[in-house]
Amino acid sequence: MSDTIEKLMDAAESGIRLRGYHAVSFRDLAEELGIKSSSVHYYFRQKEDLGIALVERYAERFFATLDAKTKKAKTPEDRIRVFARVYRDALTGSDRICLCGMLGAESCGLPPELSEAAAGFLQANIDWVAESLSGTMKPKARKKRAAHVVATLQGAMILASSLKDYGLYDHAVQDLLAA
């Protein structure tokens, strides 16, 4: 991937995670990078194409990090603890909520393919958590618990970011792990 594309995607991801999809324009991105707006269109014909590329890159990085950090996790609790830590690192590393959490909140107003891509990331999170939970749980109960875990962490990210208090995230994780 070229340096320009990488910088463009970094700027777009940061902007979307901070302000939302509709608040980020090709013109603003071009100005931020010191390039022409037509250059942005050269790399991404439409804003939706950029959004989908961002979700794909975000998912790839997220799951690569998750896989690397869970290699030594021995129990379902260890895996869920690592999962929550990866979320927290994304929050504290950028002081912004999850890209796909932000897109999910805007899903009713997004182009369908982008909305589906964000939903796919969130579903993949639920599936990963469900797979990580104890095999003694029935599949339906695991899916329900996994959705609860992801929803709690996404919500905790929003609160922690909005209220500038990472302790809110940490307390939500403590409650999840205690349950």
C-alpha positions as CSV (number, residue, x, y, z in Angstrom):
1,M,0.0,0.0,0.0
2,S,1.4,3.4,-0.9
3,D,2.4,5.9,1.7
4,T,-0.3,8.3,0.4
5,I,-3.1,5.7,0.7
6,E,-1.9,4.8,4.2
7,K,-1.9,8.4,5.3
8,L,-5.3,9.0,3.6
9,M,-6.8,6.0,5.4
10,D,-5.3,7.0,8.7
11,A,-6.8,10.5,8.5
12,A,-10.2,9.1,7.4
13,E,-10.2,6.5,10.2
14,S,-9.3,9.1,12.8
15,G,-11.9,11.5,11.5
16,I,-14.7,8.9,11.4
17,R,-13.9,7.5,14.8
18,L,-14.0,11.1,16.2
19,R,-16.7,12.8,14.3
20,G,-18.6,10.1,12.3
21,Y,-18.7,9.1,8.7
22,H,-20.8,12.0,7.4
23,A,-18.5,14.6,9.0
24,V,-15.5,13.4,6.9
25,S,-15.2,14.6,3.4
26,F,-12.8,14.0,0.6
27,R,-12.1,17.7,0.5
28,D,-11.2,17.8,4.2
29,L,-9.0,14.8,3.8
30,A,-7.2,16.3,0.8
31,E,-6.6,19.5,2.7
32,E,-5.3,17.7,5.8
33,L,-2.8,15.8,3.6
34,G,-1.9,18.7,1.4
35,I,-3.1,17.0,-1.8
36,K,-5.8,17.7,-4.3
37,S,-9.3,16.3,-3.8
38,S,-9.1,14.7,-7.2
39,S,-6.1,12.7,-5.8
40,V,-8.4,11.2,-3.1
41,H,-10.9,10.2,-5.8
42,Y,-8.0,8.6,-7.7
43,Y,-7.5,6.1,-4.8
44,F,-11.1,5.8,-3.8
45,R,-13.8,6.5,-6.4
46,Q,-16.5,7.1,-3.8
47,K,-16.5,7.7,-0.1
48,E,-18.2,4.3,0.4
49,D,-15.2,2.6,-1.2
50,L,-12.9,4.4,1.3
51,G,-15.2,3.4,4.2
52,I,-15.2,-0.3,3.2
53,A,-11.5,-0.3,2.8
54,L,-11.2,1.2,6.3
55,V,-13.4,-1.5,7.8
56,E,-11.4,-4.2,6.1
57,R,-8.1,-2.8,7.3
58,Y,-9.5,-2.2,10.8
59,A,-10.9,-5.8,11.1
60,E,-7.6,-7.2,9.8
61,R,-5.6,-5.3,12.3
62,F,-8.0,-6.0,15.2
63,F,-8.1,-9.8,14.7
64,A,-4.4,-10.0,14.0
65,T,-3.8,-8.3,17.4
66,L,-6.4,-10.4,19.1
67,D,-4.9,-13.6,17.7
68,A,-1.4,-12.6,18.8
69,K,-2.5,-11.7,22.3
70,T,-4.6,-14.7,22.9
71,K,-2.0,-17.4,22.0
72,K,-1.2,-17.9,25.7
73,A,-4.7,-17.6,27.0
74,K,-5.6,-20.9,28.6
75,T,-9.2,-20.3,29.8
76,P,-12.3,-18.7,28.4
77,E,-12.0,-16.0,31.1
78,D,-8.4,-15.3,29.9
79,R,-9.6,-15.0,26.3
80,I,-12.4,-12.6,27.2
81,R,-10.0,-10.6,29.4
82,V,-7.6,-10.2,26.4
83,F,-10.5,-9.3,24.1
84,A,-11.6,-6.5,26.5
85,R,-7.9,-5.4,26.7
86,V,-7.7,-5.1,22.9
87,Y,-10.8,-2.9,23.0
88,R,-9.3,-0.8,25.8
89,D,-6.0,-0.4,24.0
90,A,-7.9,0.8,20.9
91,L,-9.8,3.3,23.0
92,T,-6.8,4.6,25.0
93,G,-4.4,4.6,22.1
94,S,-6.6,7.0,20.1
95,D,-9.0,8.4,22.6
96,R,-11.7,7.4,20.2
97,I,-14.4,4.7,20.0
98,C,-14.2,1.7,17.7
99,L,-14.5,2.5,14.0
100,C,-17.2,-0.1,13.4
101,G,-19.0,0.9,16.6
102,M,-19.2,4.5,15.3
103,L,-20.3,3.2,11.8
104,G,-22.8,0.9,13.5
105,A,-24.4,3.8,15.3
106,E,-24.7,5.6,11.9
107,S,-25.8,2.4,10.0
108,C,-29.3,3.7,9.1
109,G,-27.7,6.5,7.1
110,L,-24.8,4.7,5.6
111,P,-24.6,3.2,2.1
112,P,-25.8,-0.5,2.4
113,E,-22.5,-2.1,1.6
114,L,-20.6,0.0,4.2
115,S,-23.3,-0.7,6.8
116,E,-23.0,-4.4,6.1
117,A,-19.3,-4.3,6.4
118,A,-19.5,-2.6,9.8
119,A,-22.2,-5.1,10.9
120,G,-19.9,-7.9,9.7
121,F,-17.1,-6.7,11.9
122,L,-19.4,-6.6,15.0
123,Q,-20.8,-10.0,14.2
124,A,-17.3,-11.4,13.8
125,N,-16.6,-10.0,17.3
126,I,-19.7,-11.8,18.7
127,D,-18.7,-15.0,16.9
128,W,-15.1,-14.8,18.3
129,V,-16.4,-14.3,21.9
130,A,-18.9,-17.1,21.5
131,E,-16.2,-19.4,20.3
132,S,-14.1,-18.4,23.3
133,L,-16.7,-19.1,25.9
134,S,-16.9,-22.4,27.7
135,G,-17.9,-25.4,25.5
136,T,-20.2,-26.5,28.3
137,M,-22.6,-23.6,27.5
138,K,-25.3,-24.4,24.9
139,P,-24.6,-22.6,21.6
140,K,-27.6,-20.3,21.9
141,A,-26.5,-19.3,25.4
142,R,-23.0,-18.6,24.2
143,K,-24.2,-16.4,21.4
144,K,-26.5,-14.5,23.8
145,R,-23.6,-14.0,26.2
146,A,-21.2,-13.1,23.5
147,A,-23.6,-10.4,22.2
148,H,-23.9,-9.1,25.7
149,V,-20.1,-8.9,26.1
150,V,-19.6,-7.0,22.8
151,A,-22.5,-4.7,23.4
152,T,-21.2,-3.9,26.9
153,L,-17.7,-3.1,25.7
154,Q,-18.9,-1.0,22.8
155,G,-21.2,1.0,25.1
156,A,-18.4,1.3,27.7
157,M,-16.1,2.7,25.0
158,I,-18.7,5.3,24.1
159,L,-19.2,6.4,27.8
160,A,-15.5,6.4,28.5
161,S,-14.7,8.5,25.5
162,S,-17.7,10.9,25.9
163,L,-17.1,11.4,29.6
164,K,-13.3,11.3,29.4
165,D,-13.1,8.6,32.1
166,Y,-11.5,5.3,31.2
167,G,-12.4,4.0,34.6
168,L,-16.0,3.6,33.3
169,Y,-14.7,1.2,30.8
170,D,-12.6,-0.7,33.4
171,H,-15.6,-1.0,35.7
172,A,-17.8,-2.4,32.9
173,V,-15.1,-5.0,32.2
174,Q,-14.8,-5.9,35.9
175,D,-18.5,-6.5,36.1
176,L,-18.5,-8.6,32.9
177,L,-15.7,-10.8,34.2
178,A,-17.4,-11.2,37.6
179,A,-20.6,-12.4,36.0
